[in-house]
Amino acid sequence: MLAARKASKARTLTEIRSVARSHTRTAINVLVGIMRSNDATPAARVSAANAILDRGWGKAAQPIENGEDGALQLIHRIERIIVHPEKLDNRDPDAIA
């Protein structure tokens, strides 16, 4: 019963994707129309332009920044502890926090 439900859900998702993709040309044309429209707000025009670029070229890579929250240090700490435990120096006060 569970397998049938999963198969049905997968088939439904596949059908939804198929229907959505069948409207790709129209959706792109609408975005281009908004982007070119002098009546559209600047925010709408920029949003449409970004959506077009994202579909055509992919989203721009987002660099990891080391903000005040110390996210980059946390990533390095996780790597030292989990990925390379053999390199863990027990005297490192930042090793396990």
DRENSE-142360 format. One record per residue: residue number from 1; y, x, z of N, C-alpha, C in turn. Coordinates in Angstrom, 2 decimals, padded with zeros to 5 digits. Atoms other than C-alpha are relative to their C-alpha. Layout:
REM residues N
<site k="NUM" n_yy="Y" n_xx="X" n_zz="Z" ca_yy="Y" ca_xx="X" ca_zz="Z" c_yy="Y" c_xx="X" c_zz="Z"/>
...
END
This chain:
REM residues 97
<site k="1" n_yy="-001.19" n_xx="000.83" n_zz="000.00" ca_yy="000.00" ca_xx="000.00" ca_zz="000.00" c_yy="001.25" c_xx="000.87" c_zz="000.00"/>
<site k="2" n_yy="-001.15" n_xx="-000.90" n_zz="-000.08" ca_yy="002.42" ca_xx="002.80" ca_zz="000.92" c_yy="000.22" c_xx="000.75" c_zz="-001.30"/>
<site k="3" n_yy="-000.10" n_xx="-000.71" n_zz="001.28" ca_yy="001.65" ca_xx="004.69" ca_zz="-002.30" c_yy="000.58" c_xx="-000.92" c_zz="-001.06"/>
<site k="4" n_yy="-000.52" n_xx="000.96" n_zz="000.98" ca_yy="002.37" ca_xx="001.55" ca_zz="-004.33" c_yy="001.49" c_xx="-000.22" c_zz="000.21"/>
<site k="5" n_yy="-001.42" n_xx="000.17" n_zz="-000.31" ca_yy="005.71" ca_xx="001.12" ca_zz="-002.55" c_yy="000.80" c_xx="001.20" c_zz="-000.46"/>
<site k="6" n_yy="-000.68" n_xx="-001.21" n_zz="000.44" ca_yy="006.66" ca_xx="004.75" ca_zz="-003.23" c_yy="000.10" c_xx="000.05" c_zz="-001.52"/>
<site k="7" n_yy="-000.01" n_xx="000.02" n_zz="001.46" ca_yy="005.68" ca_xx="004.41" ca_zz="-006.88" c_yy="001.01" c_xx="-001.01" c_zz="-000.52"/>
<site k="8" n_yy="-000.95" n_xx="001.04" n_zz="000.39" ca_yy="007.71" ca_xx="001.19" ca_zz="-007.14" c_yy="001.43" c_xx="000.48" c_zz="000.21"/>
<site k="9" n_yy="-001.35" n_xx="-000.52" n_zz="-000.29" ca_yy="010.73" ca_xx="002.87" ca_zz="-005.52" c_yy="000.38" c_xx="001.07" c_zz="-001.02"/>
<site k="10" n_yy="-000.26" n_xx="-001.04" n_zz="000.99" ca_yy="010.44" ca_xx="005.86" ca_zz="-007.86" c_yy="000.27" c_xx="-000.61" c_zz="-001.36"/>
<site k="11" n_yy="-000.21" n_xx="000.67" n_zz="001.29" ca_yy="010.17" ca_xx="003.56" ca_zz="-010.86" c_yy="001.37" c_xx="-000.68" c_zz="-000.01"/>
<site k="12" n_yy="-001.30" n_xx="000.65" n_zz="-000.10" ca_yy="013.23" ca_xx="001.62" ca_zz="-009.66" c_yy="001.11" c_xx="001.03" c_zz="-000.15"/>
<site k="13" n_yy="-001.02" n_xx="-001.05" n_zz="000.12" ca_yy="015.26" ca_xx="004.84" ca_zz="-009.26" c_yy="000.08" c_xx="000.52" c_zz="-001.43"/>
<site k="14" n_yy="000.04" n_xx="-000.45" n_zz="001.39" ca_yy="014.14" ca_xx="005.97" ca_zz="-012.72" c_yy="000.69" c_xx="-001.02" c_zz="-000.90"/>
<site k="15" n_yy="-000.64" n_xx="001.05" n_zz="000.80" ca_yy="015.21" ca_xx="002.62" ca_zz="-014.18" c_yy="001.51" c_xx="-000.01" c_zz="000.21"/>
<site k="16" n_yy="-001.43" n_xx="-000.03" n_zz="-000.30" ca_yy="018.60" ca_xx="002.79" ca_zz="-012.43" c_yy="000.66" c_xx="001.17" c_zz="-000.71"/>
<site k="17" n_yy="-000.55" n_xx="-001.18" n_zz="000.69" ca_yy="019.19" ca_xx="006.31" ca_zz="-013.76" c_yy="000.08" c_xx="-000.25" c_zz="-001.50"/>
<site k="18" n_yy="000.04" n_xx="000.26" n_zz="001.44" ca_yy="018.20" ca_xx="005.19" ca_zz="-017.24" c_yy="001.13" c_xx="-000.94" c_zz="-000.41"/>
<site k="19" n_yy="-001.07" n_xx="000.95" n_zz="000.31" ca_yy="020.59" ca_xx="002.23" ca_zz="-017.20" c_yy="001.36" c_xx="000.69" c_zz="000.13"/>
<site k="20" n_yy="-001.27" n_xx="-000.71" n_zz="-000.20" ca_yy="023.41" ca_xx="004.39" ca_zz="-015.81" c_yy="000.26" c_xx="000.97" c_zz="-001.14"/>
<site k="21" n_yy="-000.16" n_xx="-000.98" n_zz="001.08" ca_yy="022.81" ca_xx="007.07" ca_zz="-018.43" c_yy="000.28" c_xx="-000.67" c_zz="-001.34"/>
<site k="22" n_yy="-000.26" n_xx="000.70" n_zz="001.25" ca_yy="022.88" ca_xx="004.48" ca_zz="-021.19" c_yy="001.49" c_xx="-000.33" c_zz="-000.15"/>
<site k="23" n_yy="-001.45" n_xx="000.29" n_zz="000.03" ca_yy="026.56" ca_xx="003.92" ca_zz="-020.27" c_yy="000.85" c_xx="001.28" c_zz="000.03"/>
<site k="24" n_yy="-000.72" n_xx="-001.28" n_zz="-000.09" ca_yy="027.51" ca_xx="007.61" ca_zz="-020.36" c_yy="001.17" c_xx="000.07" c_zz="-000.96"/>
<site k="25" n_yy="-001.07" n_xx="-000.10" n_zz="001.01" ca_yy="029.53" ca_xx="007.47" ca_zz="-023.58" c_yy="001.18" c_xx="-000.89" c_zz="000.37"/>
<site k="26" n_yy="-001.07" n_xx="000.92" n_zz="-000.39" ca_yy="031.49" ca_xx="004.42" ca_zz="-022.40" c_yy="000.75" c_xx="000.53" c_zz="001.22"/>
<site k="27" n_yy="-000.63" n_xx="-000.52" n_zz="-001.22" ca_yy="032.13" ca_xx="005.98" ca_zz="-018.97" c_yy="000.90" c_xx="001.19" c_zz="-000.31"/>
<site k="28" n_yy="-000.81" n_xx="-001.15" n_zz="000.39" ca_yy="033.38" ca_xx="009.22" ca_zz="-020.51" c_yy="001.25" c_xx="-000.47" c_zz="-000.74"/>
<site k="29" n_yy="-001.16" n_xx="000.53" n_zz="000.72" ca_yy="035.63" ca_xx="007.24" ca_zz="-022.87" c_yy="001.02" c_xx="-000.64" c_zz="000.94"/>
<site k="30" n_yy="-000.91" n_xx="000.58" n_zz="-000.99" ca_yy="037.08" ca_xx="005.33" ca_zz="-019.91" c_yy="000.74" c_xx="001.11" c_zz="000.75"/>
<site k="31" n_yy="-000.63" n_xx="-001.12" n_zz="-000.70" ca_yy="037.73" ca_xx="008.59" ca_zz="-018.04" c_yy="001.04" c_xx="000.68" c_zz="-000.89"/>
<site k="32" n_yy="-000.96" n_xx="-000.61" n_zz="000.94" ca_yy="039.41" ca_xx="010.07" ca_zz="-021.13" c_yy="001.22" c_xx="-000.90" c_zz="-000.15"/>
<site k="33" n_yy="-001.12" n_xx="000.94" n_zz="000.10" ca_yy="041.52" ca_xx="006.92" ca_zz="-021.47" c_yy="000.92" c_xx="000.07" c_zz="001.20"/>
<site k="34" n_yy="-000.81" n_xx="-000.11" n_zz="-001.22" ca_yy="042.66" ca_xx="007.18" ca_zz="-017.85" c_yy="000.74" c_xx="001.33" c_zz="000.01"/>
<site k="35" n_yy="-000.61" n_xx="-001.33" n_zz="000.00" ca_yy="043.33" ca_xx="010.90" ca_zz="-018.19" c_yy="001.21" c_xx="000.05" c_zz="-000.94"/>
<site k="36" n_yy="-001.06" n_xx="-000.04" n_zz="001.00" ca_yy="045.50" ca_xx="010.31" ca_zz="-021.27" c_yy="001.08" c_xx="-001.06" c_zz="000.21"/>
<site k="37" n_yy="-000.91" n_xx="001.13" n_zz="-000.17" ca_yy="047.25" ca_xx="007.18" ca_zz="-020.00" c_yy="001.27" c_xx="000.40" c_zz="000.74"/>
<site k="38" n_yy="-001.28" n_xx="-000.23" n_zz="-000.69" ca_yy="050.94" ca_xx="007.48" ca_zz="-019.16" c_yy="000.23" c_xx="-001.03" c_zz="001.09"/>
<site k="39" n_yy="-000.14" n_xx="001.05" n_zz="-001.01" ca_yy="050.57" ca_xx="004.29" ca_zz="-017.11" c_yy="-000.82" c_xx="000.29" c_zz="001.26"/>
<site k="40" n_yy="000.84" n_xx="-000.33" n_zz="-001.16" ca_yy="047.92" ca_xx="005.78" ca_zz="-014.80" c_yy="000.78" c_xx="000.91" c_zz="000.94"/>
<site k="41" n_yy="-000.67" n_xx="-000.88" n_zz="-000.97" ca_yy="049.05" ca_xx="007.48" ca_zz="-011.61" c_yy="-000.45" c_xx="001.43" c_zz="-000.25"/>
<site k="42" n_yy="000.43" n_xx="-001.40" n_zz="000.15" ca_yy="049.01" ca_xx="011.26" ca_zz="-011.63" c_yy="-001.32" c_xx="000.28" c_zz="000.70"/>
<site k="43" n_yy="001.25" n_xx="-000.22" n_zz="-000.74" ca_yy="046.23" ca_xx="011.17" ca_zz="-009.01" c_yy="-001.20" c_xx="-000.52" c_zz="-000.79"/>
<site k="44" n_yy="001.09" n_xx="000.56" n_zz="000.80" ca_yy="044.09" ca_xx="008.93" ca_zz="-011.24" c_yy="-000.27" c_xx="000.88" c_zz="-001.21"/>
<site k="45" n_yy="000.16" n_xx="-000.86" n_zz="001.17" ca_yy="044.70" ca_xx="011.19" ca_zz="-014.24" c_yy="-000.72" c_xx="001.29" c_zz="000.37"/>
<site k="46" n_yy="000.65" n_xx="-001.23" n_zz="-000.46" ca_yy="043.73" ca_xx="014.31" ca_zz="-012.28" c_yy="-001.45" c_xx="-000.27" c_zz="000.36"/>
<site k="47" n_yy="001.37" n_xx="000.35" n_zz="-000.40" ca_yy="040.66" ca_xx="012.59" ca_zz="-010.84" c_yy="-000.89" c_xx="-000.18" c_zz="-001.24"/>
<site k="48" n_yy="000.76" n_xx="000.20" n_zz="001.22" ca_yy="039.53" ca_xx="011.53" ca_zz="-014.32" c_yy="-000.26" c_xx="001.33" c_zz="-000.69"/>
<site k="49" n_yy="000.16" n_xx="-001.32" n_zz="000.64" ca_yy="040.14" ca_xx="015.03" ca_zz="-015.72" c_yy="-001.05" c_xx="000.82" c_zz="000.73"/>
<site k="50" n_yy="001.00" n_xx="-000.75" n_zz="-000.79" ca_yy="038.14" ca_xx="016.59" ca_zz="-012.87" c_yy="-001.40" c_xx="-000.54" c_zz="-000.24"/>
<site k="51" n_yy="001.32" n_xx="000.59" n_zz="000.24" ca_yy="035.28" ca_xx="014.16" ca_zz="-013.42" c_yy="-000.54" c_xx="000.43" c_zz="-001.36"/>
<site k="52" n_yy="000.42" n_xx="-000.42" n_zz="001.33" ca_yy="035.19" ca_xx="015.03" ca_zz="-017.12" c_yy="-000.43" c_xx="001.47" c_zz="000.02"/>
<site k="53" n_yy="000.34" n_xx="-001.43" n_zz="-000.06" ca_yy="035.24" ca_xx="018.77" ca_zz="-016.42" c_yy="-001.30" c_xx="000.23" c_zz="000.77"/>
<site k="54" n_yy="001.24" n_xx="-000.15" n_zz="-000.79" ca_yy="032.52" ca_xx="018.43" ca_zz="-013.75" c_yy="-001.23" c_xx="-000.37" c_zz="-000.82"/>
<site k="55" n_yy="001.15" n_xx="000.41" n_zz="000.81" ca_yy="030.23" ca_xx="016.61" ca_zz="-016.17" c_yy="-000.26" c_xx="000.98" c_zz="-001.12"/>
<site k="56" n_yy="000.17" n_xx="-000.90" n_zz="001.13" ca_yy="030.88" ca_xx="019.03" ca_zz="-018.99" c_yy="-000.34" c_xx="001.43" c_zz="000.37"/>
<site k="57" n_yy="000.15" n_xx="-001.41" n_zz="-000.35" ca_yy="030.95" ca_xx="022.34" ca_zz="-017.16" c_yy="-000.65" c_xx="000.24" c_zz="001.35"/>
<site k="58" n_yy="000.54" n_xx="-000.15" n_zz="-001.35" ca_yy="029.53" ca_xx="021.67" ca_zz="-013.69" c_yy="001.12" c_xx="000.21" c_zz="000.99"/>
<site k="59" n_yy="-001.01" n_xx="-000.17" n_zz="-001.04" ca_yy="031.37" ca_xx="021.80" ca_zz="-010.42" c_yy="000.24" c_xx="001.48" c_zz="000.25"/>
<site k="60" n_yy="-000.36" n_xx="-001.38" n_zz="-000.29" ca_yy="033.20" ca_xx="024.98" ca_zz="-009.56" c_yy="-000.70" c_xx="000.45" c_zz="001.28"/>
<site k="61" n_yy="000.65" n_xx="-000.55" n_zz="-001.20" ca_yy="031.42" ca_xx="027.23" ca_zz="-007.06" c_yy="001.01" c_xx="000.05" c_zz="001.14"/>
<site k="62" n_yy="-000.85" n_xx="-000.02" n_zz="-001.18" ca_yy="032.82" ca_xx="026.94" ca_zz="-003.56" c_yy="-000.33" c_xx="001.23" c_zz="000.83"/>
<site k="63" n_yy="000.28" n_xx="-001.20" n_zz="-000.80" ca_yy="033.17" ca_xx="030.27" ca_zz="-001.75" c_yy="-000.18" c_xx="-000.36" c_zz="001.47"/>
<site k="64" n_yy="000.16" n_xx="000.18" n_zz="-001.44" ca_yy="032.00" ca_xx="030.49" ca_zz="001.83" c_yy="001.10" c_xx="000.77" c_zz="000.69"/>
<site k="65" n_yy="-001.08" n_xx="-000.65" n_zz="-000.72" ca_yy="034.95" ca_xx="031.20" ca_zz="004.03" c_yy="-000.41" c_xx="000.19" c_zz="001.44"/>
<site k="66" n_yy="000.28" n_xx="-000.26" n_zz="-001.40" ca_yy="034.77" ca_xx="032.69" ca_zz="007.46" c_yy="001.20" c_xx="-000.49" c_zz="000.80"/>
<site k="67" n_yy="-001.09" n_xx="000.59" n_zz="-000.76" ca_yy="037.04" ca_xx="030.32" ca_zz="009.32" c_yy="-000.12" c_xx="000.32" c_zz="001.47"/>
<site k="68" n_yy="-000.02" n_xx="-000.24" n_zz="-001.44" ca_yy="037.81" ca_xx="030.23" ca_zz="012.98" c_yy="-001.26" c_xx="-000.51" c_zz="000.69"/>
<site k="69" n_yy="001.21" n_xx="000.53" n_zz="-000.62" ca_yy="034.60" ca_xx="028.32" ca_zz="013.61" c_yy="-001.16" c_xx="000.99" c_zz="-000.04"/>
<site k="70" n_yy="001.02" n_xx="-001.04" n_zz="000.02" ca_yy="032.60" ca_xx="031.46" ca_zz="012.83" c_yy="-001.23" c_xx="-000.36" c_zz="-000.80"/>
<site k="71" n_yy="001.16" n_xx="000.44" n_zz="000.80" ca_yy="030.36" ca_xx="029.81" ca_zz="010.22" c_yy="-000.72" c_xx="001.17" c_zz="-000.64"/>
<site k="72" n_yy="000.65" n_xx="-001.13" n_zz="000.66" ca_yy="029.74" ca_xx="033.06" ca_zz="008.38" c_yy="-000.77" c_xx="000.85" c_zz="001.00"/>
<site k="73" n_yy="000.74" n_xx="-000.75" n_zz="-001.02" ca_yy="028.79" ca_xx="034.87" ca_zz="011.59" c_yy="-001.29" c_xx="-000.73" c_zz="000.38"/>
<site k="74" n_yy="001.19" n_xx="000.78" n_zz="-000.34" ca_yy="026.39" ca_xx="032.03" ca_zz="012.38" c_yy="-001.07" c_xx="000.16" c_zz="-001.06"/>
<site k="75" n_yy="000.97" n_xx="-000.19" n_zz="001.09" ca_yy="024.75" ca_xx="032.36" ca_zz="008.97" c_yy="-000.65" c_xx="001.37" c_zz="000.11"/>
<site k="76" n_yy="000.56" n_xx="-001.35" n_zz="-000.14" ca_yy="024.32" ca_xx="036.11" ca_zz="009.47" c_yy="-000.92" c_xx="000.09" c_zz="001.22"/>
<site k="77" n_yy="000.83" n_xx="-000.02" n_zz="-001.20" ca_yy="022.93" ca_xx="035.56" ca_zz="012.97" c_yy="-001.34" c_xx="-000.69" c_zz="-000.28"/>
<site k="78" n_yy="001.24" n_xx="000.71" n_zz="000.36" ca_yy="020.40" ca_xx="033.04" ca_zz="011.64" c_yy="-000.87" c_xx="000.89" c_zz="-000.87"/>
<site k="79" n_yy="000.76" n_xx="-000.88" n_zz="000.86" ca_yy="019.39" ca_xx="035.49" ca_zz="008.96" c_yy="-000.66" c_xx="001.11" c_zz="000.80"/>
<site k="80" n_yy="000.57" n_xx="-001.09" n_zz="-000.81" ca_yy="018.90" ca_xx="038.28" ca_zz="011.50" c_yy="-001.17" c_xx="-000.50" c_zz="000.85"/>
<site k="81" n_yy="001.01" n_xx="000.49" n_zz="-000.93" ca_yy="016.84" ca_xx="036.11" ca_zz="013.85" c_yy="-001.21" c_xx="-000.59" c_zz="-000.73"/>
<site k="82" n_yy="001.10" n_xx="000.72" n_zz="000.65" ca_yy="014.79" ca_xx="033.99" ca_zz="011.45" c_yy="-000.54" c_xx="000.74" c_zz="-001.22"/>
<site k="83" n_yy="000.44" n_xx="-000.60" n_zz="001.25" ca_yy="014.69" ca_xx="035.79" ca_zz="008.12" c_yy="-000.50" c_xx="001.42" c_zz="000.19"/>
<site k="84" n_yy="000.37" n_xx="-001.39" n_zz="-000.22" ca_yy="014.52" ca_xx="039.38" ca_zz="009.34" c_yy="-000.17" c_xx="000.31" c_zz="001.49"/>
<site k="85" n_yy="000.16" n_xx="-000.24" n_zz="-001.44" ca_yy="013.23" ca_xx="039.28" ca_zz="012.93" c_yy="-000.42" c_xx="001.43" c_zz="000.31"/>
<site k="86" n_yy="000.44" n_xx="-001.38" n_zz="-000.25" ca_yy="011.74" ca_xx="042.76" ca_zz="012.52" c_yy="001.19" c_xx="000.94" c_zz="000.16"/>
<site k="87" n_yy="-001.20" n_xx="-000.84" n_zz="-000.11" ca_yy="015.30" ca_xx="044.12" ca_zz="012.31" c_yy="000.83" c_xx="-000.36" c_zz="001.23"/>
<site k="88" n_yy="-000.75" n_xx="000.46" n_zz="-001.16" ca_yy="016.42" ca_xx="042.35" ca_zz="015.48" c_yy="000.07" c_xx="001.09" c_zz="001.06"/>
<site k="89" n_yy="-000.24" n_xx="-000.98" n_zz="-001.06" ca_yy="017.92" ca_xx="044.73" ca_zz="018.00" c_yy="000.19" c_xx="-000.79" c_zz="001.29"/>
<site k="90" n_yy="-000.07" n_xx="000.76" n_zz="-001.24" ca_yy="017.26" ca_xx="043.33" ca_zz="021.47" c_yy="001.24" c_xx="000.30" c_zz="000.81"/>
<site k="91" n_yy="-001.22" n_xx="-000.34" n_zz="-000.72" ca_yy="020.39" ca_xx="045.06" ca_zz="022.71" c_yy="001.22" c_xx="-000.68" c_zz="-000.60"/>
<site k="92" n_yy="-001.13" n_xx="000.67" n_zz="000.67" ca_yy="022.59" ca_xx="043.02" ca_zz="020.29" c_yy="000.37" c_xx="-001.24" c_zz="000.78"/>
<site k="93" n_yy="-000.38" n_xx="001.17" n_zz="-000.79" ca_yy="024.52" ca_xx="040.56" ca_zz="022.50" c_yy="000.22" c_xx="-001.24" c_zz="-000.84"/>
<site k="94" n_yy="-000.21" n_xx="001.16" n_zz="000.87" ca_yy="025.20" ca_xx="038.33" ca_zz="019.48" c_yy="-001.29" c_xx="-000.47" c_zz="-000.65"/>
<site k="95" n_yy="001.24" n_xx="000.31" n_zz="000.69" ca_yy="021.57" ca_xx="038.20" ca_zz="018.39" c_yy="-000.48" c_xx="-001.42" c_zz="000.31"/>
<site k="96" n_yy="000.46" n_xx="001.34" n_zz="-000.38" ca_yy="020.68" ca_xx="035.06" ca_zz="020.32" c_yy="001.12" c_xx="-000.63" c_zz="000.83"/>
<site k="97" n_yy="-001.08" n_xx="000.69" n_zz="-000.70" ca_yy="023.41" ca_xx="032.68" ca_zz="021.29" c_yy="-000.21" c_xx="-001.48" c_zz="-000.07"/>
END
